[in-house]
């Protein structure tokens, strides 16, 4: 399954949409990150992004994060030396991260490699939140709330991608990558190549292998540019 959320850009380097997919057997998480055309995606418009690895002064902890130029690390995705995946660079477990999440309208995909846990968190104002644990069935998330009950705009782009994901229902790593590379819908494809939004990259986190893999281009092509050991 796959998930995607959209937010208004804070700077010219902020992603406007991101997608994630949790595979059956609850041990895979896939994410795609998208940018507005005028904000430039990687090579076509010269967008700059980096993989940053930072270690604490005493050497007790470290994190690796995909970072947009001009942004703080882990704005996109990353993991730390405790095997926790997502925004918090020093969290010791998924529970620690869950307890520190703020409550603006947003969504988070969290993974704890050591404890083999994947959760999708949706938050809203007024301390509203919902936590969904990954289960055997694939789970796709676009740019709308899926399990937190709130009033929201019915976004046709998100609904179209969710319908397509339900049709494909991936049950293997290869099928999940193909889902995030799907372009069957000309107007609202899951993998976007413009003219408004581009897919910048796709990341696959595998709990069994304890690896994070970054793919460039369409993930259907399996063009992995970096593979990181997470433990």
N, CA and C atoms as a LAMMPS dump frame, in Angstrom:
ITEM: TIMESTEP
0
ITEM: NUMBER OF ATOMS
693
ITEM: BOX BOUNDS ff ff ff
-5.0000000000000000e+02 5.0000000000000000e+02
-5.0000000000000000e+02 5.0000000000000000e+02
-5.0000000000000000e+02 5.0000000000000000e+02
ITEM: ATOMS id mol type element x y z
1 1 1 N 0.83 -1.166 0
2 1 2 C 0 0 0
3 1 3 C 0.873 1.227 0
4 2 1 N 0.274 2.407 -0.121
5 2 2 C 1.087 3.61 -0.241
6 2 3 C 0.402 4.798 0.373
7 3 1 N 1.17 5.761 0.812
8 3 2 C 0.594 6.927 1.459
9 3 3 C 1.164 8.193 0.895
10 4 1 N 0.361 9.262 0.899
11 4 2 C 0.84 10.522 0.359
12 4 3 C 0.159 11.664 1.076
13 5 1 N 0.923 12.715 1.439
14 5 2 C 0.346 13.873 2.092
15 5 3 C 0.863 15.133 1.417
16 6 1 N 0.053 16.194 1.466
17 6 2 C 0.42 17.446 0.809
18 6 3 C 0.395 18.582 1.817
19 7 1 N 1.331 19.521 1.663
20 7 2 C 1.332 20.709 2.503
21 7 3 C 1.836 21.894 1.691
22 8 1 N 1.43 23.083 2.087
23 8 2 C 1.864 24.282 1.372
24 8 3 C 3.345 24.509 1.626
25 9 1 N 4.098 24.89 0.587
26 9 2 C 5.54 25.076 0.754
27 9 3 C 5.865 26.242 1.666
28 10 1 N 6.825 26.023 2.583
29 10 2 C 7.292 27.097 3.447
30 10 3 C 8.404 27.882 2.771
31 11 1 N 9.192 27.212 1.944
32 11 2 C 10.246 27.862 1.179
33 11 3 C 10.216 27.262 -0.211
34 12 1 N 11.079 27.739 -1.085
35 12 2 C 11.12 27.202 -2.437
36 12 3 C 11.731 25.813 -2.48
37 13 1 N 12.07 25.238 -1.341
38 13 2 C 12.658 23.908 -1.347
39 13 3 C 11.84 22.927 -0.526
40 14 1 N 10.596 23.255 -0.259
41 14 2 C 9.755 22.382 0.553
42 14 3 C 8.921 21.471 -0.326
43 15 1 N 8.867 20.164 -0.052
44 15 2 C 8.066 19.259 -0.863
45 15 3 C 6.591 19.539 -0.69
46 16 1 N 5.809 19.386 -1.749
47 16 2 C 4.39 19.624 -1.655
48 16 3 C 3.617 18.327 -1.516
49 17 1 N 4.232 17.211 -1.731
50 17 2 C 3.506 15.95 -1.635
51 17 3 C 4.472 14.826 -1.37
52 18 1 N 4.065 13.868 -0.549
53 18 2 C 4.892 12.693 -0.339
54 18 3 C 4.004 11.48 -0.195
55 19 1 N 4.488 10.338 -0.604
56 19 2 C 3.691 9.127 -0.602
57 19 3 C 4.428 8.011 0.101
58 20 1 N 3.686 7.092 0.703
59 20 2 C 4.339 5.962 1.34
60 20 3 C 3.518 4.711 1.189
61 21 1 N 4.181 3.583 1.205
62 21 2 C 3.5 2.313 1.019
63 21 3 C 3.992 1.304 2.04
64 22 1 N 3.08 0.653 2.745
65 22 2 C 3.428 -0.402 3.677
66 22 3 C 3.024 -1.736 3.073
67 23 1 N 3.964 -2.648 2.925
68 23 2 C 3.692 -3.911 2.27
69 23 3 C 3.111 -4.921 3.246
70 24 1 N 2.531 -5.986 2.708
71 24 2 C 2.03 -7.076 3.523
72 24 3 C 3.16 -7.681 4.354
73 25 1 N 2.825 -8.345 5.436
74 25 2 C 3.746 -8.903 6.428
75 25 3 C 4.378 -7.806 7.284
76 26 1 N 3.967 -6.57 7.091
77 26 2 C 4.322 -5.454 7.975
78 26 3 C 5.815 -5.262 8.148
79 27 1 N 6.596 -5.412 7.079
80 27 2 C 8.028 -5.192 7.258
81 27 3 C 8.633 -4.268 6.217
82 28 1 N 7.79 -3.622 5.401
83 28 2 C 8.306 -2.698 4.399
84 28 3 C 7.57 -1.373 4.46
85 29 1 N 8.303 -0.293 4.256
86 29 2 C 7.711 1.028 4.11
87 29 3 C 8.341 1.678 2.899
88 30 1 N 7.499 2.201 1.98
89 30 2 C 8.001 2.907 0.802
90 30 3 C 7.443 4.309 0.808
91 31 1 N 8.275 5.277 0.423
92 31 2 C 7.875 6.674 0.38
93 31 3 C 8.298 7.291 -0.938
94 32 1 N 7.451 8.166 -1.5
95 32 2 C 7.879 8.995 -2.62
96 32 3 C 7.733 10.447 -2.215
97 33 1 N 8.628 11.308 -2.728
98 33 2 C 8.627 12.726 -2.394
99 33 3 C 8.509 13.525 -3.669
100 34 1 N 7.583 14.514 -3.678
101 34 2 C 7.285 15.258 -4.891
102 34 3 C 7.468 16.75 -4.671
103 35 1 N 7.745 17.467 -5.774
104 35 2 C 7.951 18.903 -5.719
105 35 3 C 7.179 19.589 -6.828
106 36 1 N 6.766 20.849 -6.548
107 36 2 C 6.187 21.68 -7.594
108 36 3 C 7.224 21.944 -8.674
109 37 1 N 6.767 22.008 -9.923
110 37 2 C 7.673 22.212 -11.05
111 37 3 C 8.561 23.435 -10.851
112 38 1 N 7.953 24.57 -10.467
113 38 2 C 8.746 25.789 -10.354
114 38 3 C 9.734 25.742 -9.2
115 39 1 N 9.575 24.753 -8.309
116 39 2 C 10.517 24.632 -7.203
117 39 3 C 11.617 23.621 -7.517
118 40 1 N 11.597 23.102 -8.698
119 40 2 C 12.663 22.292 -9.281
120 40 3 C 12.917 20.932 -8.646
121 41 1 N 12.692 19.845 -9.41
122 41 2 C 12.959 18.503 -8.938
123 41 3 C 14.325 18.018 -9.403
124 42 1 N 15.219 17.773 -8.549
125 42 2 C 16.517 17.168 -8.792
126 42 3 C 17.155 17.663 -10.088
127 43 1 N 17.338 16.784 -11.085
128 43 2 C 18.079 17.151 -12.289
129 43 3 C 17.37 18.117 -13.237
130 44 1 N 16.054 17.938 -13.543
131 44 2 C 15.445 18.799 -14.562
132 44 3 C 15.581 20.288 -14.28
133 45 1 N 15.479 20.704 -12.996
134 45 2 C 15.541 22.129 -12.688
135 45 3 C 16.69 22.46 -11.743
136 46 1 N 17.595 21.536 -11.528
137 46 2 C 18.761 21.813 -10.717
138 46 3 C 18.539 21.831 -9.221
139 47 1 N 17.496 21.154 -8.736
140 47 2 C 17.24 21.129 -7.297
141 47 3 C 18.369 20.408 -6.562
142 48 1 N 18.782 20.972 -5.42
143 48 2 C 19.887 20.396 -4.661
144 48 3 C 19.373 19.66 -3.43
145 49 1 N 19.822 18.433 -3.236
146 49 2 C 19.488 17.668 -2.042
147 49 3 C 20.712 16.846 -1.654
148 50 1 N 20.779 16.485 -0.379
149 50 2 C 21.967 15.829 0.148
150 50 3 C 21.571 14.743 1.132
151 51 1 N 22.447 13.76 1.296
152 51 2 C 22.325 12.813 2.395
153 51 3 C 23.329 13.24 3.459
154 52 1 N 22.822 13.59 4.625
155 52 2 C 23.655 14.107 5.712
156 52 3 C 23.762 13.053 6.808
157 53 1 N 24.976 12.781 7.263
158 53 2 C 25.164 11.934 8.439
159 53 3 C 25.821 12.769 9.52
160 54 1 N 25.205 12.804 10.69
161 54 2 C 25.71 13.608 11.801
162 54 3 C 25.881 12.715 13.03
163 55 1 N 26.945 12.962 13.782
164 55 2 C 27.237 12.207 15.003
165 55 3 C 27.339 13.172 16.173
166 56 1 N 26.778 12.786 17.318
167 56 2 C 26.835 13.64 18.505
168 56 3 C 28.282 13.819 18.951
169 57 1 N 28.595 14.909 19.642
170 57 2 C 29.985 15.173 20.06
171 57 3 C 30.619 14.044 20.861
172 58 1 N 29.818 13.355 21.675
173 58 2 C 30.394 12.269 22.474
174 58 3 C 30.377 10.93 21.749
175 59 1 N 29.868 10.939 20.504
176 59 2 C 29.855 9.719 19.701
177 59 3 C 28.829 8.696 20.105
178 60 1 N 27.893 9.065 20.979
179 60 2 C 26.93 8.086 21.489
180 60 3 C 25.756 7.842 20.552
181 61 1 N 25.487 8.768 19.636
182 61 2 C 24.358 8.618 18.722
183 61 3 C 24.645 9.319 17.41
184 62 1 N 23.918 8.931 16.385
185 62 2 C 24.075 9.554 15.072
186 62 3 C 22.772 9.416 14.296
187 63 1 N 22.651 10.205 13.228
188 63 2 C 21.506 10.049 12.335
189 63 3 C 21.946 10.287 10.906
190 64 1 N 21.207 9.686 9.984
191 64 2 C 21.4 9.87 8.552
192 64 3 C 20.094 10.387 7.984
193 65 1 N 20.142 11.48 7.21
194 65 2 C 18.906 12.11 6.755
195 65 3 C 19.037 12.62 5.336
196 66 1 N 17.988 12.388 4.543
197 66 2 C 17.874 12.996 3.221
198 66 3 C 17.449 14.441 3.444
199 67 1 N 18.227 15.393 2.928
200 67 2 C 18.072 16.796 3.308
201 67 3 C 17.989 17.685 2.084
202 68 1 N 16.994 18.571 2.051
203 68 2 C 16.867 19.548 0.982
204 68 3 C 17.749 20.752 1.293
205 69 1 N 18.377 21.305 0.275
206 69 2 C 19.24 22.464 0.483
207 69 3 C 18.461 23.582 1.168
208 70 1 N 19.025 24.105 2.257
209 70 2 C 18.371 25.179 2.989
210 70 3 C 17.401 24.714 4.053
211 71 1 N 17.197 23.389 4.186
212 71 2 C 16.281 22.841 5.186
213 71 3 C 17.072 22.13 6.275
214 72 1 N 16.425 21.912 7.431
215 72 2 C 17.038 21.13 8.484
216 72 3 C 16.959 19.647 8.151
217 73 1 N 17.946 18.843 8.532
218 73 2 C 17.892 17.389 8.294
219 73 3 C 16.645 16.767 8.921
220 74 1 N 16.201 15.688 8.299
221 74 2 C 15.011 14.888 8.64
222 74 3 C 13.708 15.604 8.334
223 75 1 N 13.749 16.713 7.577
224 75 2 C 12.511 17.299 7.072
225 75 3 C 11.837 16.32 6.109
226 76 1 N 12.63 15.511 5.439
227 76 2 C 12.099 14.527 4.499
228 76 3 C 12.044 13.152 5.165
229 77 1 N 13.139 12.393 5.137
230 77 2 C 13.164 11.075 5.776
231 77 3 C 14.573 10.792 6.264
232 78 1 N 14.679 9.888 7.191
233 78 2 C 15.979 9.536 7.728
234 78 3 C 15.852 8.49 8.816
235 79 1 N 16.968 8.116 9.41
236 79 2 C 16.96 7.145 10.5
237 79 3 C 18.119 7.464 11.432
238 80 1 N 18.023 6.96 12.662
239 80 2 C 19.102 7.209 13.605
240 80 3 C 19.757 5.903 14.037
241 81 1 N 20.758 6.012 14.885
242 81 2 C 21.526 4.836 15.291
243 81 3 C 20.735 3.897 16.189
244 82 1 N 19.53 4.335 16.618
245 82 2 C 18.641 3.447 17.371
246 82 3 C 17.72 2.655 16.454
247 83 1 N 17.817 2.912 15.149
248 83 2 C 16.97 2.203 14.195
249 83 3 C 15.565 2.754 14.114
250 84 1 N 15.391 4.04 14.449
251 84 2 C 14.08 4.684 14.365
252 84 3 C 14.046 5.538 13.108
253 85 1 N 13.018 5.337 12.285
254 85 2 C 12.895 6.021 11.001
255 85 3 C 11.85 7.11 11.092
256 86 1 N 12.179 8.302 10.683
257 86 2 C 11.33 9.452 10.399
258 86 3 C 11.974 10.713 10.892
259 87 1 N 11.236 11.628 11.503
260 87 2 C 11.746 12.975 11.709
261 87 3 C 12.666 13.103 12.917
262 88 1 N 12.378 12.416 13.998
263 88 2 C 13.179 12.606 15.208
264 88 3 C 14.539 11.962 15.045
265 89 1 N 15.598 12.742 15.191
266 89 2 C 16.934 12.232 14.927
267 89 3 C 17.556 11.538 16.123
268 90 1 N 16.984 11.729 17.334
269 90 2 C 17.601 11.154 18.525
270 90 3 C 16.685 10.204 19.275
271 91 1 N 15.492 9.959 18.769
272 91 2 C 14.527 9.125 19.483
273 91 3 C 15.064 7.712 19.686
274 92 1 N 14.808 7.167 20.874
275 92 2 C 15.287 5.82 21.167
276 92 3 C 14.337 4.742 20.722
277 93 1 N 13.074 5.093 20.475
278 93 2 C 12.083 4.11 20.043
279 93 3 C 10.941 4.832 19.357
280 94 1 N 10.053 4.055 18.711
281 94 2 C 8.882 4.656 18.076
282 94 3 C 7.977 5.298 19.118
283 95 1 N 7.884 4.702 20.307
284 95 2 C 7.051 5.285 21.363
285 95 3 C 7.532 6.665 21.754
286 96 1 N 8.862 6.846 21.848
287 96 2 C 9.415 8.161 22.178
288 96 3 C 9.001 9.186 21.138
289 97 1 N 9.063 8.808 19.868
290 97 2 C 8.676 9.714 18.793
291 97 3 C 7.187 10.027 18.85
292 98 1 N 6.359 9 19.071
293 98 2 C 4.916 9.214 19.152
294 98 3 C 4.565 10.204 20.255
295 99 1 N 5.239 10.11 21.376
296 99 2 C 4.928 10.97 22.52
297 99 3 C 5.371 12.413 22.319
298 100 1 N 6.186 12.668 21.28
299 100 2 C 6.698 14.024 21.081
300 100 3 C 6.179 14.676 19.806
301 101 1 N 5.262 14.021 19.097
302 101 2 C 4.745 14.573 17.846
303 101 3 C 3.839 15.777 18.131
304 102 1 N 4.04 16.914 17.429
305 102 2 C 3.15 18.067 17.586
306 102 3 C 1.807 17.79 16.914
307 103 1 N 0.851 18.704 17.065
308 103 2 C -0.489 18.425 16.581
309 103 3 C -1.026 19.375 15.524
310 104 1 N -0.204 19.94 14.641
311 104 2 C -0.791 20.624 13.485
312 104 3 C -1.315 19.557 12.528
313 105 1 N -2.064 19.991 11.515
314 105 2 C -2.576 19.033 10.542
315 105 3 C -1.424 18.438 9.757
316 106 1 N -1.18 17.17 9.953
317 106 2 C -0.054 16.538 9.282
318 106 3 C -0.185 15.027 9.39
319 107 1 N 0.812 14.344 8.854
320 107 2 C 0.847 12.884 8.928
321 107 3 C 2.279 12.406 8.966
322 108 1 N 2.509 11.283 9.628
323 108 2 C 3.856 10.77 9.824
324 108 3 C 3.865 9.258 9.626
325 109 1 N 4.938 8.761 9.025
326 109 2 C 5.193 7.323 8.977
327 109 3 C 6.404 7.048 9.86
328 110 1 N 6.238 6.21 10.862
329 110 2 C 7.297 5.918 11.822
330 110 3 C 7.628 4.439 11.796
331 111 1 N 8.924 4.133 11.91
332 111 2 C 9.357 2.74 11.956
333 111 3 C 10.364 2.56 13.075
334 112 1 N 10.288 1.418 13.73
335 112 2 C 11.258 1.032 14.754
336 112 3 C 11.848 -0.302 14.311
337 113 1 N 13.067 -0.252 13.772
338 113 2 C 13.668 -1.448 13.184
339 113 3 C 13.907 -2.524 14.242
340 114 1 N 14.435 -2.137 15.397
341 114 2 C 14.761 -3.129 16.432
342 114 3 C 13.501 -3.839 16.938
343 115 1 N 12.415 -3.095 17.082
344 115 2 C 11.18 -3.666 17.626
345 115 3 C 10.216 -4.101 16.533
346 116 1 N 10.629 -3.961 15.263
347 116 2 C 9.831 -4.388 14.115
348 116 3 C 8.421 -3.786 14.172
349 117 1 N 8.387 -2.463 14.165
350 117 2 C 7.107 -1.771 14.286
351 117 3 C 7.005 -0.683 13.228
352 118 1 N 5.838 -0.586 12.57
353 118 2 C 5.547 0.469 11.613
354 118 3 C 4.204 1.077 11.991
355 119 1 N 4.142 2.405 12.106
356 119 2 C 2.878 3.071 12.418
357 119 3 C 2.691 4.263 11.506
358 120 1 N 1.435 4.532 11.175
359 120 2 C 1.061 5.746 10.46
360 120 3 C 0.292 6.612 11.444
361 121 1 N 0.728 7.869 11.588
362 121 2 C 0.127 8.789 12.554
363 121 3 C -0.49 9.959 11.813
364 122 1 N -1.752 10.254 12.102
365 122 2 C -2.413 11.432 11.566
366 122 3 C -2.716 12.379 12.723
367 123 1 N -2.434 13.675 12.537
368 123 2 C -2.656 14.656 13.598
369 123 3 C -3.47 15.83 13.067
370 124 1 N -4.17 16.489 13.985
371 124 2 C -4.946 17.682 13.66
372 124 3 C -4.93 18.61 14.864
373 125 1 N -5.429 19.812 14.681
374 125 2 C -5.464 20.78 15.772
375 125 3 C -6.333 20.273 16.925
376 126 1 N -6.187 20.883 18.067
377 126 2 C -6.988 20.485 19.218
378 126 3 C -6.558 19.16 19.817
379 127 1 N -5.263 18.818 19.671
380 127 2 C -4.718 17.572 20.227
381 127 3 C -5.416 16.318 19.7
382 128 1 N -5.898 16.399 18.471
383 128 2 C -6.517 15.222 17.856
384 128 3 C -5.457 14.424 17.112
385 129 1 N -5.496 13.122 17.275
386 129 2 C -4.538 12.273 16.569
387 129 3 C -5.085 10.852 16.47
388 130 1 N -4.537 10.108 15.537
389 130 2 C -4.901 8.703 15.361
390 130 3 C -3.65 7.943 14.946
391 131 1 N -3.455 6.77 15.522
392 131 2 C -2.287 5.939 15.233
393 131 3 C -2.768 4.617 14.644
394 132 1 N -2.248 4.274 13.478
395 132 2 C -2.601 3.006 12.837
396 132 3 C -1.35 2.149 12.709
397 133 1 N -1.397 0.975 13.305
398 133 2 C -0.286 0.025 13.227
399 133 3 C -0.349 -0.715 11.896
400 134 1 N 0.81 -0.948 11.293
401 134 2 C 0.856 -1.73 10.061
402 134 3 C 0.412 -3.15 10.342
403 135 1 N -0.393 -3.692 9.438
404 135 2 C -0.894 -5.053 9.574
405 135 3 C -0.528 -5.844 8.327
406 136 1 N -1.129 -7.017 8.169
407 136 2 C -0.782 -7.869 7.028
408 136 3 C -1.228 -7.26 5.702
409 137 1 N -2.369 -6.546 5.7
410 137 2 C -2.891 -5.993 4.451
411 137 3 C -2.115 -4.748 4.037
412 138 1 N -1.88 -4.559 2.742
413 138 2 C -1.218 -3.332 2.263
414 138 3 C -2.033 -2.101 2.642
415 139 1 N -1.358 -0.992 2.849
416 139 2 C -2.017 0.25 3.267
417 139 3 C -1.467 1.399 2.434
418 140 1 N -2.356 2.099 1.725
419 140 2 C -1.959 3.229 0.873
420 140 3 C -2.506 4.514 1.473
421 141 1 N -1.67 5.547 1.504
422 141 2 C -2.083 6.825 2.075
423 141 3 C -1.68 7.94 1.122
424 142 1 N -2.66 8.727 0.672
425 142 2 C -2.375 9.857 -0.214
426 142 3 C -2.455 11.146 0.603
427 143 1 N -3.033 12.216 0.036
428 143 2 C -3.028 13.525 0.69
429 143 3 C -4.328 13.834 1.416
430 144 1 N -4.944 12.818 2.005
431 144 2 C -6.154 12.991 2.788
432 144 3 C -6.065 12.126 4.04
433 145 1 N -6.809 12.526 5.076
434 145 2 C -6.885 11.693 6.273
435 145 3 C -7.539 10.361 5.932
436 146 1 N -7.008 9.278 6.481
437 146 2 C -7.567 7.95 6.265
438 146 3 C -8.25 7.393 7.511
439 147 1 N -7.686 7.639 8.686
440 147 2 C -8.258 7.019 9.891
441 147 3 C -8.587 8.007 11.002
442 148 1 N -8.128 9.254 10.933
443 148 2 C -8.549 10.28 11.885
444 148 3 C -9.82 10.924 11.34
445 149 1 N -10.871 10.918 12.149
446 149 2 C -12.167 11.406 11.701
447 149 3 C -12.229 12.931 11.827
448 150 1 N -12.023 13.616 10.691
449 150 2 C -12.089 15.081 10.64
450 150 3 C -12.787 15.49 9.349
451 151 1 N -13.349 16.702 9.349
452 151 2 C -13.887 17.254 8.112
453 151 3 C -12.717 17.668 7.224
454 152 1 N -12.788 17.339 5.94
455 152 2 C -11.678 17.64 5.054
456 152 3 C -12.162 17.845 3.63
457 153 1 N -11.334 18.517 2.844
458 153 2 C -11.623 18.718 1.429
459 153 3 C -11.467 17.376 0.704
460 154 1 N -12.407 17.078 -0.171
461 154 2 C -12.344 15.846 -0.96
462 154 3 C -11.438 16.083 -2.166
463 155 1 N -10.189 15.693 -2.03
464 155 2 C -9.182 15.95 -3.056
465 155 3 C -9.214 14.848 -4.107
466 156 1 N -9.595 15.207 -5.334
467 156 2 C -9.741 14.202 -6.396
468 156 3 C -8.414 13.537 -6.734
469 157 1 N -7.331 14.287 -6.65
470 157 2 C -6.011 13.719 -6.905
471 157 3 C -5.742 12.564 -5.942
472 158 1 N -5.937 12.808 -4.661
473 158 2 C -5.698 11.772 -3.659
474 158 3 C -6.661 10.6 -3.816
475 159 1 N -7.932 10.904 -4.03
476 159 2 C -8.924 9.835 -4.149
477 159 3 C -8.644 8.962 -5.361
478 160 1 N -8.195 9.591 -6.451
479 160 2 C -7.879 8.827 -7.657
480 160 3 C -6.708 7.875 -7.404
481 161 1 N -5.661 8.369 -6.729
482 161 2 C -4.504 7.523 -6.436
483 161 3 C -4.861 6.398 -5.471
484 162 1 N -5.731 6.696 -4.51
485 162 2 C -6.148 5.656 -3.567
486 162 3 C -6.955 4.564 -4.269
487 163 1 N -7.806 4.97 -5.212
488 163 2 C -8.572 3.967 -5.97
489 163 3 C -7.629 3.089 -6.789
490 164 1 N -6.635 3.696 -7.408
491 164 2 C -5.683 2.931 -8.216
492 164 3 C -4.891 1.966 -7.344
493 165 1 N -4.485 2.413 -6.175
494 165 2 C -3.74 1.55 -5.259
495 165 3 C -4.594 0.364 -4.812
496 166 1 N -5.89 0.615 -4.586
497 166 2 C -6.79 -0.471 -4.185
498 166 3 C -6.929 -1.5 -5.305
499 167 1 N -6.9 -1.045 -6.549
500 167 2 C -6.976 -1.968 -7.68
501 167 3 C -5.751 -2.867 -7.748
502 168 1 N -4.569 -2.301 -7.502
503 168 2 C -3.318 -3.058 -7.648
504 168 3 C -3.006 -3.905 -6.412
505 169 1 N -3.315 -3.399 -5.223
506 169 2 C -3.14 -4.113 -3.955
507 169 3 C -1.851 -4.934 -3.92
508 170 1 N -0.685 -4.298 -3.833
509 170 2 C 0.591 -5.016 -3.904
510 170 3 C 0.831 -5.915 -2.697
511 171 1 N 1.385 -7.09 -2.949
512 171 2 C 1.669 -8.023 -1.854
513 171 3 C 3.125 -8.491 -1.868
514 172 1 N 3.967 -7.826 -2.667
515 172 2 C 5.4 -8.116 -2.668
516 172 3 C 6.156 -6.794 -2.748
517 173 1 N 7.445 -6.829 -2.445
518 173 2 C 8.272 -5.633 -2.547
519 173 3 C 8.264 -5.097 -3.979
520 174 1 N 8.386 -5.987 -4.939
521 174 2 C 8.44 -5.585 -6.346
522 174 3 C 7.129 -4.922 -6.782
523 175 1 N 6.002 -5.477 -6.332
524 175 2 C 4.711 -4.898 -6.702
525 175 3 C 4.494 -3.551 -6.03
526 176 1 N 5 -3.401 -4.813
527 176 2 C 4.875 -2.119 -4.117
528 176 3 C 5.671 -1.039 -4.843
529 177 1 N 6.883 -1.365 -5.301
530 177 2 C 7.674 -0.407 -6.07
531 177 3 C 6.976 -0.057 -7.382
532 178 1 N 6.38 -1.051 -8.019
533 178 2 C 5.662 -0.803 -9.267
534 178 3 C 4.448 0.081 -9.027
535 179 1 N 3.779 -0.117 -7.889
536 179 2 C 2.638 0.728 -7.555
537 179 3 C 3.056 2.189 -7.463
538 180 1 N 4.162 2.462 -6.772
539 180 2 C 4.601 3.844 -6.633
540 180 3 C 5.158 4.404 -7.936
541 181 1 N 5.373 3.545 -8.919
542 181 2 C 5.799 3.991 -10.242
543 181 3 C 4.675 3.991 -11.256
544 182 1 N 3.445 3.785 -10.796
545 182 2 C 2.306 3.652 -11.712
546 182 3 C 1.946 4.982 -12.369
547 183 1 N 1.722 4.945 -13.683
548 183 2 C 1.362 6.136 -14.461
549 183 3 C 0.115 5.895 -15.312
550 184 1 N -0.722 4.933 -14.907
551 184 2 C -1.88 4.558 -15.72
552 184 3 C -2.876 5.708 -15.863
553 185 1 N -3.031 6.521 -14.833
554 185 2 C -3.946 7.656 -14.875
555 185 3 C -3.181 8.883 -15.375
556 186 1 N -3.536 9.372 -16.558
557 186 2 C -2.818 10.495 -17.145
558 186 3 C -2.953 11.771 -16.315
559 187 1 N -4.122 11.969 -15.705
560 187 2 C -4.369 13.206 -14.966
561 187 3 C -3.81 13.14 -13.549
562 188 1 N -3.993 11.995 -12.877
563 188 2 C -3.555 11.856 -11.495
564 188 3 C -2.704 10.593 -11.317
565 189 1 N -1.528 10.543 -11.921
566 189 2 C -0.68 9.352 -11.756
567 189 3 C -0.092 9.3 -10.355
568 190 1 N 0.252 8.101 -9.91
569 190 2 C 0.93 7.969 -8.62
570 190 3 C 2.368 8.457 -8.763
571 191 1 N 3.043 8.052 -9.839
572 191 2 C 4.389 8.555 -10.129
573 191 3 C 4.237 9.773 -11.033
574 192 1 N 4.68 10.937 -10.573
575 192 2 C 4.411 12.195 -11.264
576 192 3 C 5.636 12.724 -11.996
577 193 1 N 5.435 13.155 -13.231
578 193 2 C 6.521 13.686 -14.06
579 193 3 C 6.186 15.073 -14.609
580 194 1 N 5.306 15.809 -13.949
581 194 2 C 4.935 17.148 -14.375
582 194 3 C 3.579 17.157 -15.059
583 195 1 N 3.085 18.32 -15.512
584 195 2 C 3.803 19.6 -15.516
585 195 3 C 3.758 20.357 -14.186
586 196 1 N 2.921 19.929 -13.22
587 196 2 C 2.823 20.655 -11.952
588 196 3 C 3.67 20.02 -10.859
589 197 1 N 3.596 18.717 -10.727
590 197 2 C 4.331 18.001 -9.683
591 197 3 C 5.265 16.965 -10.29
592 198 1 N 6.431 16.8 -9.679
593 198 2 C 7.394 15.773 -10.06
594 198 3 C 7.675 14.886 -8.86
595 199 1 N 7.883 13.609 -9.101
596 199 2 C 8.398 12.728 -8.059
597 199 3 C 9.907 12.907 -7.982
598 200 1 N 10.4 13.291 -6.824
599 200 2 C 11.828 13.545 -6.653
600 200 3 C 12.609 12.257 -6.435
601 201 1 N 12.107 11.391 -5.547
602 201 2 C 12.789 10.129 -5.286
603 201 3 C 11.836 9.195 -4.567
604 202 1 N 12.227 7.941 -4.459
605 202 2 C 11.469 6.93 -3.73
606 202 3 C 12.402 6.267 -2.739
607 203 1 N 11.915 6.015 -1.536
608 203 2 C 12.746 5.358 -0.528
609 203 3 C 12.028 4.112 -0.024
610 204 1 N 12.79 3.033 0.105
611 204 2 C 12.276 1.758 0.605
612 204 3 C 13.003 1.407 1.897
613 205 1 N 12.239 1.197 2.964
614 205 2 C 12.796 0.766 4.247
615 205 3 C 12.365 -0.676 4.478
616 206 1 N 13.332 -1.562 4.655
617 206 2 C 13.07 -2.988 4.81
618 206 3 C 13.486 -3.425 6.216
619 207 1 N 12.502 -3.806 7.035
620 207 2 C 12.804 -4.233 8.403
621 207 3 C 13.576 -5.54 8.432
622 208 1 N 13.276 -6.447 7.512
623 208 2 C 13.97 -7.74 7.497
624 208 3 C 15.46 -7.554 7.239
625 209 1 N 15.792 -6.693 6.292
626 209 2 C 17.19 -6.474 5.93
627 209 3 C 17.823 -5.321 6.706
628 210 1 N 16.993 -4.566 7.455
629 210 2 C 17.463 -3.388 8.188
630 210 3 C 18.207 -2.431 7.256
631 211 1 N 17.589 -2.143 6.105
632 211 2 C 18.195 -1.255 5.114
633 211 3 C 17.229 -0.161 4.685
634 212 1 N 17.79 0.959 4.238
635 212 2 C 17.044 2.028 3.593
636 212 3 C 17.636 2.234 2.209
637 213 1 N 16.808 2.101 1.175
638 213 2 C 17.258 2.213 -0.208
639 213 3 C 16.59 3.4 -0.879
640 214 1 N 17.382 4.246 -1.524
641 214 2 C 16.857 5.402 -2.253
642 214 3 C 16.919 5.106 -3.746
643 215 1 N 15.785 5.285 -4.431
644 215 2 C 15.697 5.055 -5.872
645 215 3 C 15.505 6.388 -6.584
646 216 1 N 16.169 6.552 -7.725
647 216 2 C 15.927 7.719 -8.565
648 216 3 C 15.078 7.302 -9.754
649 217 1 N 14.388 8.268 -10.349
650 217 2 C 13.531 7.95 -11.48
651 217 3 C 12.344 7.101 -11.054
652 218 1 N 11.729 6.448 -12.019
653 218 2 C 10.567 5.614 -11.719
654 218 3 C 11.009 4.371 -10.947
655 219 1 N 10.444 4.134 -9.755
656 219 2 C 10.87 2.982 -8.961
657 219 3 C 10.607 1.643 -9.631
658 220 1 N 9.752 1.626 -10.669
659 220 2 C 9.562 0.393 -11.435
660 220 3 C 10.877 -0.096 -12.017
661 221 1 N 11.785 0.835 -12.298
662 221 2 C 13.056 0.488 -12.937
663 221 3 C 14.107 0.003 -11.95
664 222 1 N 13.812 0.086 -10.653
665 222 2 C 14.705 -0.429 -9.595
666 222 3 C 16.107 0.2 -9.671
667 223 1 N 16.168 1.501 -9.972
668 223 2 C 17.462 2.178 -10.088
669 223 3 C 17.864 2.718 -8.713
670 224 1 N 18.467 1.873 -7.9
671 224 2 C 18.862 2.253 -6.543
672 224 3 C 20.172 3.035 -6.582
673 225 1 N 20.165 4.23 -5.989
674 225 2 C 21.372 5.058 -5.988
675 225 3 C 22.136 4.953 -4.671
676 226 1 N 21.461 4.644 -3.562
677 226 2 C 22.126 4.461 -2.286
678 226 3 C 21.384 3.405 -1.461
679 227 1 N 22.147 2.566 -0.783
680 227 2 C 21.585 1.595 0.16
681 227 3 C 22.306 1.78 1.492
682 228 1 N 21.547 2.038 2.559
683 228 2 C 22.128 2.288 3.876
684 228 3 C 21.786 1.149 4.834
685 229 1 N 22.778 0.679 5.572
686 229 2 C 22.531 -0.224 6.681
687 229 3 C 22.058 0.609 7.862
688 230 1 N 20.975 0.191 8.504
689 230 2 C 20.371 1.011 9.543
690 230 3 C 20.785 0.605 10.954
691 231 1 N 21.388 -0.558 11.105
692 231 2 C 21.832 -1.008 12.433
693 231 3 C 23.28 -1.464 12.359
